[in-house]
Amino acid sequence: MTLKIDLHSHSTASDGTLTPTELVMRAVEAGVDVLALTDHDTTEGIAEALTAAENRPLELIPGIEISVTWNSQVVHIVGLGVDIQCQTLQEGLAPLRQFRDWRAEEIGRRLAKVGIEGAYEGAKALSNGKLVSRTHFARFLVNQGYVSETKKVFQKYLTRGKPGHVPGEWAELSAAVGWIKAAGGQAVIAHPARYPFTRTKLRRLIGEFVEAGGDAIEVVSGSHSRDDNFTMARHAIDFGLKGSQGSDYHGPENSWAELGRLAELPSGVVPIWRDWTLIANRLSA
């Protein structure tokens, strides 16, 4: 029996477009057996998602995606199976959300200087009102006709050197891994092929991640190519890390990343879920 496992997804608790309940229902419709909700720097949607998954043919894994600054570059570390009541985790996440609040207001101010008024208010209206991300600004700018698609928003307004870019310091790599481990979770480098790193620099990141106590690499991702999957599998094997997989689903608008629509982990990679009791129970059912 093969299970459909997706360990990276987002809801309206961060920058997804489906509520946690809607996300769970869509996953059920897609035949997903195991889903992790991994919103950016918040676990606020987990309780709702767990309730929605009750009495459904779906196992919901409490997760998180933590923003990290490493070598002046933002990388993301996913935590799987975290205890959302863990004080260490929540105390670590709180300053990240505070920075997000300030950054959102500052992006609005900077966009106003180039003639785009009401961007902060527009982005906030597209969010849950508690966490406003760059993705919400991108959706606002598309809706207002400034650009034709969200990808072009980042290229024109929100990346380094552009008028709406706001640099910032996120969590340290070792700290983020430590919060996840303190919460009883497993730490995973998210979508590693997306980062603009040379092979040498990526392997340096992985090496430091291992030293910090990291567990796995997201080998298969909705943003990875087939070649990326095999390259990341090689890195995982070389460093003795497990492999994870996730669509990085944000909503039905992004047809390139659908829930559960993932390639299998390449041969030789140890799945991060190999020793999960819930997986064993599913397979024996």
C-alpha positions as CSV (number, residue, x, y, z in Angstrom):
1,M,0.0,0.0,0.0
2,T,1.3,3.4,-1.0
3,L,0.3,6.4,1.0
4,K,-0.1,9.9,-0.4
5,I,2.0,12.1,2.0
6,D,2.4,15.9,1.7
7,L,4.4,17.5,4.5
8,H,4.5,21.2,3.5
9,S,1.3,23.3,3.1
10,H,0.0,26.8,4.0
11,S,-3.4,28.2,5.1
12,T,-4.8,31.7,5.8
13,A,-3.0,31.6,9.1
14,S,0.0,32.8,7.0
15,D,0.0,33.3,3.3
16,G,-2.3,30.5,2.0
17,T,-5.7,31.3,0.5
18,L,-7.6,28.4,2.1
19,T,-8.6,28.4,5.8
20,P,-7.2,25.5,7.8
21,T,-10.6,23.7,7.5
22,E,-10.8,24.3,3.7
23,L,-7.2,23.1,3.3
24,V,-8.0,19.8,5.1
25,M,-11.2,19.3,3.0
26,R,-9.2,19.9,-0.2
27,A,-6.6,17.4,1.0
28,V,-9.2,14.8,1.7
29,E,-10.7,15.3,-1.8
30,A,-7.3,14.9,-3.3
31,G,-6.8,11.6,-1.5
32,V,-4.0,12.8,0.7
33,D,-3.4,10.4,3.6
34,V,-0.9,12.5,5.7
35,L,-0.8,16.3,5.6
36,A,1.4,18.7,7.5
37,L,0.2,22.3,8.0
38,T,3.4,24.4,8.0
39,D,2.5,28.0,8.1
40,H,5.1,30.7,8.2
41,D,6.3,31.6,11.7
42,T,2.9,30.7,13.3
43,T,1.0,27.7,14.5
44,E,-2.3,29.5,14.8
45,G,-4.1,27.4,12.2
46,I,-3.1,24.0,13.7
47,A,-6.0,23.7,16.2
48,E,-8.6,24.3,13.6
49,A,-6.9,21.9,11.1
50,L,-6.8,19.2,13.7
51,T,-10.5,19.6,14.5
52,A,-11.3,19.5,10.8
53,A,-9.3,16.3,10.4
54,E,-11.1,14.5,13.1
55,N,-13.1,11.5,11.8
56,R,-11.6,12.1,8.3
57,P,-9.4,9.7,6.4
58,L,-6.5,12.1,6.9
59,E,-3.7,12.3,9.5
60,L,-2.8,16.0,10.3
61,I,0.7,16.7,11.3
62,P,1.3,19.9,13.3
63,G,4.0,21.8,11.7
64,I,5.8,25.2,11.2
65,E,8.0,26.9,8.6
66,I,10.5,29.1,10.3
67,S,12.2,32.0,8.6
68,V,16.0,31.9,9.0
69,T,18.8,34.3,8.0
70,W,21.9,32.3,7.0
71,N,24.9,33.9,5.4
72,S,22.8,37.0,4.5
73,Q,20.2,34.8,2.7
74,V,16.7,33.9,3.9
75,V,16.2,30.1,4.1
76,H,13.2,28.2,5.5
77,I,13.3,25.4,8.1
78,V,10.2,23.3,8.4
79,G,9.3,21.6,11.7
80,L,7.2,18.5,11.6
81,G,5.3,17.0,14.5
82,V,5.8,19.9,16.8
83,D,4.0,20.5,20.1
84,I,2.3,23.8,19.5
85,Q,2.1,24.4,23.3
86,C,5.9,24.4,23.6
87,Q,6.9,27.6,25.3
88,T,10.4,27.6,23.8
89,L,8.9,27.3,20.3
90,Q,6.3,30.0,20.8
91,E,8.8,32.4,22.5
92,G,11.1,32.0,19.5
93,L,8.4,32.7,17.0
94,A,7.0,35.8,18.7
95,P,9.8,38.2,17.6
96,L,9.6,36.9,14.0
97,R,5.9,37.8,13.9
98,Q,6.6,41.2,15.5
99,F,9.2,41.9,12.7
100,R,6.6,40.7,10.1
101,D,4.2,43.3,11.5
102,W,6.7,46.1,11.2
103,R,8.0,45.0,7.8
104,A,4.5,44.9,6.4
105,E,3.9,48.5,7.4
106,E,7.3,49.5,6.1
107,I,6.7,47.9,2.7
108,G,3.5,49.9,2.6
109,R,5.4,53.1,3.3
110,R,8.1,52.4,0.7
111,L,5.5,51.5,-2.0
112,A,3.7,54.8,-1.2
113,K,6.9,56.7,-2.1
114,V,6.7,55.3,-5.6
115,G,3.1,56.2,-6.0
116,I,1.4,53.0,-4.8
117,E,-1.1,54.1,-2.1
118,G,-3.0,51.9,0.2
119,A,-0.7,48.8,-0.3
120,Y,-0.5,47.9,3.4
121,E,-4.2,48.2,3.9
122,G,-4.9,46.2,0.7
123,A,-2.4,43.5,1.7
124,K,-3.9,43.3,5.2
125,A,-7.4,42.9,3.7
126,L,-6.2,39.9,1.8
127,S,-4.7,38.3,4.9
128,N,-6.2,37.0,8.1
129,G,-5.3,40.4,9.6
130,K,-2.8,38.8,11.9
131,L,0.1,38.0,9.6
132,V,0.7,40.1,6.5
133,S,3.3,38.7,4.2
134,R,5.0,39.8,0.9
135,T,2.7,37.3,-0.8
136,H,-0.3,39.4,0.3
137,F,1.3,42.5,-1.2
138,A,1.9,40.6,-4.4
139,R,-1.7,39.6,-4.6
140,F,-2.8,43.2,-3.9
141,L,-0.6,44.6,-6.7
142,V,-1.8,42.0,-9.2
143,N,-5.4,42.8,-8.2
144,Q,-4.8,46.5,-8.7
145,G,-3.2,45.9,-12.2
146,Y,0.3,47.0,-11.4
147,V,1.6,43.7,-12.7
148,S,0.1,40.7,-14.4
149,E,1.2,37.9,-12.0
150,T,2.6,37.5,-8.5
151,K,6.1,36.4,-9.7
152,K,6.6,39.7,-11.5
153,V,5.6,41.6,-8.4
154,F,8.6,40.2,-6.6
155,Q,10.9,40.9,-9.5
156,K,9.7,44.5,-9.9
157,Y,8.9,45.6,-6.3
158,L,9.8,43.2,-3.5
159,T,13.3,41.8,-4.0
160,R,16.6,43.3,-3.1
161,G,17.2,46.7,-4.8
162,K,13.5,47.2,-5.6
163,P,11.3,49.9,-4.0
164,G,9.3,47.7,-1.7
165,H,12.2,45.5,-0.4
166,V,12.7,45.6,3.3
167,P,15.8,43.7,4.5
168,G,15.7,42.0,7.9
169,E,17.3,39.6,10.2
170,W,15.3,36.4,10.9
171,A,16.1,33.5,13.3
172,E,19.6,32.0,13.4
173,L,19.8,28.5,11.9
174,S,20.8,26.8,15.1
175,A,18.1,28.6,17.1
176,A,15.3,27.6,14.7
177,V,16.4,24.0,14.8
178,G,16.6,24.2,18.5
179,W,13.0,25.5,18.9
180,I,11.8,22.6,16.7
181,K,13.7,20.0,18.7
182,A,12.5,21.5,22.0
183,A,8.9,21.1,20.7
184,G,9.5,17.4,20.0
185,G,9.6,17.9,16.2
186,Q,11.9,17.1,13.3
187,A,13.7,19.9,11.5
188,V,13.8,19.9,7.7
189,I,15.5,22.3,5.2
190,A,12.6,23.4,3.0
191,H,12.8,23.5,-0.9
192,P,16.6,23.6,-0.9
193,A,16.9,23.9,-4.7
194,R,15.1,27.2,-4.6
195,Y,17.9,29.1,-2.9
196,P,20.4,30.9,-5.2
197,F,23.3,28.9,-3.8
198,T,26.3,27.2,-5.5
199,R,26.7,23.5,-4.8
200,T,29.5,24.4,-2.3
201,K,27.4,26.9,-0.5
202,L,24.4,24.7,-0.3
203,R,26.5,21.9,1.2
204,R,27.9,24.3,3.7
205,L,24.3,25.1,4.8
206,I,23.5,21.5,5.0
207,G,26.6,20.8,7.1
208,E,25.8,23.5,9.6
209,F,22.2,22.3,9.7
210,V,23.5,18.8,10.6
211,E,25.7,20.3,13.3
212,A,22.7,22.1,14.7
213,G,20.8,18.8,15.0
214,G,18.7,18.9,11.8
215,D,16.9,15.8,10.6
216,A,16.0,16.0,6.9
217,I,16.0,17.7,3.6
218,E,12.9,18.4,1.6
219,V,14.0,16.2,-1.3
220,V,10.8,16.4,-3.3
221,S,9.1,19.8,-3.5
222,G,6.4,21.4,-5.6
223,S,9.0,23.9,-6.7
224,H,11.7,21.3,-7.6
225,S,12.3,19.8,-11.0
226,R,12.9,16.0,-11.4
227,D,16.6,16.7,-11.6
228,D,16.4,18.8,-8.4
229,N,14.8,15.8,-6.6
230,F,17.7,13.5,-7.5
231,T,20.3,16.2,-6.7
232,M,18.8,16.8,-3.2
233,A,18.5,13.0,-2.7
234,R,22.2,12.8,-3.2
235,H,22.9,15.5,-0.7
236,A,20.6,13.8,1.9
237,I,22.4,10.5,1.5
238,D,25.8,12.2,1.6
239,F,25.0,13.9,4.9
240,G,23.1,11.0,6.5
241,L,19.8,13.0,6.5
242,K,16.3,11.7,5.9
243,G,14.2,12.9,3.0
244,S,10.9,14.8,3.2
245,Q,8.4,15.8,0.6
246,G,5.9,18.5,0.3
247,S,4.0,20.5,-2.3
248,D,4.4,23.9,-0.6
249,Y,0.7,24.3,-1.3
250,H,-0.6,27.9,-1.0
251,G,-4.0,27.6,-2.7
252,P,-5.8,26.5,-5.8
253,E,-4.6,29.6,-7.7
254,N,-1.2,28.0,-7.9
255,S,-1.9,25.1,-10.2
256,W,1.8,24.1,-10.4
257,A,1.6,22.9,-6.7
258,E,-1.4,20.8,-5.9
259,L,-1.8,18.9,-2.6
260,G,-0.4,15.4,-2.7
261,R,0.8,15.7,-6.4
262,L,4.4,14.7,-5.7
263,A,7.0,12.4,-7.2
264,E,8.2,9.5,-5.1
265,L,11.4,9.9,-3.0
266,P,14.3,8.7,-5.1
267,S,15.8,5.3,-4.2
268,G,18.2,5.2,-1.3
269,V,16.6,8.1,0.6
270,V,15.3,7.2,4.1
271,P,11.8,8.8,4.4
272,I,11.4,11.1,7.4
273,W,8.2,9.3,8.2
274,R,9.9,5.8,8.3
275,D,9.5,5.4,12.1
276,W,6.3,7.4,12.6
277,T,3.7,5.3,14.4
278,L,0.8,6.8,12.5
279,I,2.3,5.7,9.2
280,A,2.7,2.2,10.5
281,N,-0.9,2.2,11.6
282,R,-2.0,3.4,8.2
283,L,-0.1,0.8,6.4
284,S,-1.4,-2.0,8.6
285,A,-5.0,-0.9,8.4
